[in-house]
Structures are given as C-alpha cells and as structure tokens.
C-alpha cells in the first residue's frame, strides 16, 4: 500500500442474517484524491459506507481510516472522518446554525470554535438566507447541503459522501463538484457514491466498482476499459459522414438526432478515425464517447457478471 | 472528565431544544397547571365545607402529590418512549453516533432530558403545592420525602422509556411497552396482590366463650355483668381467610405505595393518619399483619377478672405502623434497578460499530 492511502479496505465482508450485503471488498483511497464508489442498487454501497463510518462492524476483513481501525478505535476514526449519509435526517425544530454549532460541540470543539465554524460552513454551502430557519423547512436539496456542511464541521481528512448529489439542481451539482475538488486539492481523501455516473466522471479521479458485494479487480477494470466501445459522431452533413465511414469500411449505426455511433477500441484509434474523417473533408461538429468512462466500465462489468462471467 | 460532561450536556441541550420548544409540550404543561389548580381548589372547598381545619391542608398536599405522580407517569412514557428509535427513524441517530459522543453519552443525555421534561410537570403544579404549604399543616420531613420520591419515580419512568426506546425497534411499540410497565407497577401490583392474597387462604378458627346471662343472679349496675358469672360452652367457628401477609411484598413495587410509605405519617390524637400518604401506607402496613389462625375470645374469663371491654382488643393505625416494617426503600430499589437495567440495555444496543442489528432496522 502506498504511504498516502488514507482509506484502506481489505477483504471486507458483512452480512445481515442470510443477506450477504458485502462479500469481498478491497480498495484504497489516497489522500487528495476523489474516488467514486459505483454499483447498482443493492450492491452493498451503503453497507460499505456504514462500515467505513464506524457504524457497522465488518464480519471479516480489515479497514483502516487515517491509520486507525474503526472497530478497535472508532474515536480516532471519527475525529478524522466526515460522513454524509444517504438518508436525510435533521433536527427539525433546530435552526441550521444551531445544528452546525451543536455538531461542532459534539466533536468537542469549544463554543467559539463551533460558532465560527458554523458561520464558515453556512457561507460555504450557501445557506446564508436560511441560517436561522428550523431545518424542517428546508427543501431536499437544502437538506443535502446542510448534511454536507455537517460532515465538514470538524475539518475531516477523510470524507465519505453517500449519494451527495441526489436532489440537487444542476447549479448546485456544479457547486458540489467544485467543492469536492477543492477539498481534494487541500489533501482530503474523498469517497463518493452515486447513481449518476456522468457526474462522477467529472468529479472523480478513480473508481471502485461494487457488484453484489464484491469489488471488481483492477485487471478486470483494465480489460473492460480496453474493450472497444461506442463513439458518437455528428457531422454537419450526415450523408457525407455516412459515405466517408463506408469508404473507411467502418460499421456505423443508423444516424439519429445525436449522430452516428461507431465502435472504436481505445482512444488512439478514435483519434486516428477523427483525423481520417477530417482528412476526408467531413465537417465534424461532435466527436466523443457515447457514454462516460465509468458508465462504460460499469455496464461492461455488470454485463459480464450477469452473463455468468467470473465474479 | 469535564469533556465527558461537556458532550453529555450538549446532548441534553439538544434534546431539550427539540422537545421543550414544541407546542405539544406547552399545551400539556398548561393543561397540567390548570388541572392541578382545579383539583386543589375543589379539595380545599370540599374540606372547608366539612368544617376541616388548617391541618387538613396536609390531606390536600398529599392528594396533589399523588395527582402529579399520576399525570407524570401518564405523560413521561410519551416523552421518553421514542427517544432513541424515533431518532433512528428520523435519520438523526447515526449522524450523532459518528461524532465523538459515545452511545453512553447519547442514551444518558436523552434520559436526563426526558427526566427534566417530566419534572416540568411537577414545576407546573408547584403553585398549587405552595398554596397548601402556606396554608400550613404539612410537616417538613413529609414534604422532603414525598417530593424526593416523586422526583425519583418520574426519573424511573423516564429511564424505562428511554431504555425501551433503545431496545425496541418501533417507536410505537416502545411507547406502548413503557405504558404497560407503568400500568404493571401501578395497577398490576394491586391485581397481583389481591388475587395472590385470595389464592393463598388459611382456615381461621375463632373460639368464643360467652357469659350465660340467664343464670347468675342480679346484674351488677357498674359492670353490667351478673353477680355470679357462669360461662357458656365455647362456640367454635372456622372459615377461610385470605393471606395478604404472604403477598404484601408485591405492593412494595407500586410507585404510589412507595411514595405513601416513604413520607412520614402524622397521626391525630386517636392514632389515625392525617393525610392520604398515611391512609395508603396503612393499607400496605396492615397487609403485613398475619391473621390469628386460632383466636380465642374469652369474654367470660375477662369478665371474671373485671375487664369490661369483653376481651375485645383494638389496635390503632399508629400501633399497626409501629409494629410493621416500612417497605418503600425495597420498592424504590426495585424501580432504580429496573431503570438502570433499561438504560444499560439501551447503551449496549446502540453501541457502534454495531455487531448485530435489531431485525428490520437500518443503521442509518
């Protein structure tokens, strides 16, 4: 393991009775990086998050967060880790500001420290106008922001975000992305789970794929990355594009409003294709992968799993 | 250590801010305030209507204390019975658990807050209590003992409620179970006591030896007995009697009896208790007295010795008090142990990282 690995998970398993939520999860997250946790519904993402957040005890395997074991020393982990749950809970009758102040006090900060930090966070997540309102009047998106602020109260070096973007409007998503990137640049290790893979593409440096409680190995991810995938091409004159592709003997899907999809293996080949098309005088207006990196890998991995491939 | 209490204090504050600022609480406290006021006024006027003296305010005082215990034990389960599982349902328990607050601090903080809220109902009835105190007639030790036990009993109900809310997954069930515990202690003990006493029965033999008034000459004008006392044949009757003396211990666990028994009783010149505490305590004390299974009432022999009471002995309540044992500390100890066990169970159940989870529940 590299020296800067702040989250280290090795062969972790956890079951609830007969339900094996997490079977075998292993991965690391380095300081100053954002890692996406990707998996379909019920693949064990939240269970894994809960184990990292010191709330659930793993049945087997080891977890290290900032060098501490969540089972034997939860206190050390808690002072280094901020957790934003996927369930939105807030103390309904208490104001946004008080919520953050109380959370600060629960992290053993002084009154003054808690008050100052609360003000900083209110500005950071943009809840200034609602600061004195009881939290029950907040909308879903505003509660998400409060939840994020609460996770940041004690300036953690590890941040666990469980579905942070659900319920956020596009502008707020961009803000969230900027904030997460900034925290990473300040050295925070971020693990973020989401269903919206396109969004993770823009936010995360790397990804952990979780399928039925098992993390995909690096080799498998590499293999699926190397596979040919669809690229989408749009030309000013679709007929000219179709003719050029035919000339290059490249099979293409029938064009739709987004353009034509062609199968390309790897980025180098894509670049060559683009050069050839431009060389052939086709006016290309858009050229890019049909789906994001994470989505491609995710779909590919889940396809091989459901087809009975190695798990 | 200061840090421990700092965090504990924050939890208590958090709980109080959530509960005391609620409209429901304000309404309840106002209702209690008005109700206690009405009860006090009615009691006062009914006693003065019967020509009672100032000393009767001890009776009013004890009745109000019982009333506050009744209201407190009815309201406290609703306040405390969903403290932990309600938070889990609302998604606010886990976010507290990931802070540096331990499960011990969380559970104890919730208990202290619930107790405080329960005590606000006592505070709401303070004006009425003060009125009876100013009117006089309430001895200081009775005041201290009754208030002390009342405060403790409300704490016990708060602890049982918070404890069960940690042990039971569904808020509704834990609130209902808390009510059932209160009912079991308040009413269940009475039922068990009565049925138990009736179940254990003994045969009592009463022998009565009377005087044959048809012989013996003239009646003595002073004693009312014949000059020459001739005894009748002994009359023997047997019948079953319930043995409450076997089961009186059950009553010790009743909070009302703990309160009554703990408060020192003042007696009037006839040896009768002056307040409701004494009247109820007398009940449990009398139950301790085992019935005489072979009683012989020899009126004849007594008459021969010049005893005009006819061998009938009578014990005043005061005498019964003096020869029986107080049981309130046993009851209070049972309650405190129950409360501590409930809280300890809740702490163990909310400990994180969690090993086993209650079925059908999520951590967060």
Interface residues (C-beta under 8 A of the other chain):
Chain A: X16 X17 X46 X50 X51 X53 X54 X55 X56 X57 X70 X71 X74 X75 X78 X79 X81 X83 X85 X86 X87 X88 X89 X90 X91 X92 X93 X94 X98 X102 X103 X105 X106 X107 X108 X147 X150
Chain B: X3 X6 X7 X10 X11 X13 X14 X17 X18 X21 X22 X87 X90 X91 X92 X93 X94 X95 X96 X97 X98 X99 X100 X101 X352 X353 X354 X355 X357 X359 X362 X363 X364
